[in-house]
Amino acid sequence: MEKFYQQYRNDQRVVVYLVNSGWETMEKAKRFTDTKRSSFLFFSWGTKYDLPFAYDQGSSTLKTFGLDSNPSTIIIDAHFKIRVRHSGFIKDFYDFLNKHVEQYLTEK
């Protein structure tokens, strides 16, 4: 995720967020990000990763998109159309994301 984020971070056509689904408490999510030295939208410490994180209290985001497992991946295009909705692990995740996003960015 971090590699993908770094590739597109300055491209205003691509927005990337990693969302903690809220199946854990906010305190546990904070401890995790602290140990990983990541950054969260709601709090910021020294960063090893620049990828923005958000906390989804009660997993409402996953439920809204009809997803029920962790990890889940959603790709939404510039017209707010859901192009990819996937629950579960994805092998070669960077390649998966890059392929889809590059395809959508080149479409008219």
RAGI-V351354 format. One record per pair of residues at least 24 apart in sequence whose C-alpha atoms are under 6 Angstrom apart, sorted by the first residue. I is the first residue (numbers start at 1). J is the second residue. D is the distance in whole Angstrom. If there is no record, write none. Layout:
((I:J:D) (I:J:D))
//
This chain:
((2:51:6) (17:52:5) (17:53:6) (18:53:5) (19:53:6) (19:54:5) (19:55:6) (20:55:5) (20:56:6) (21:56:5) (21:59:5) (22:56:5) (22:57:5) (22:58:5) (22:59:5))
//
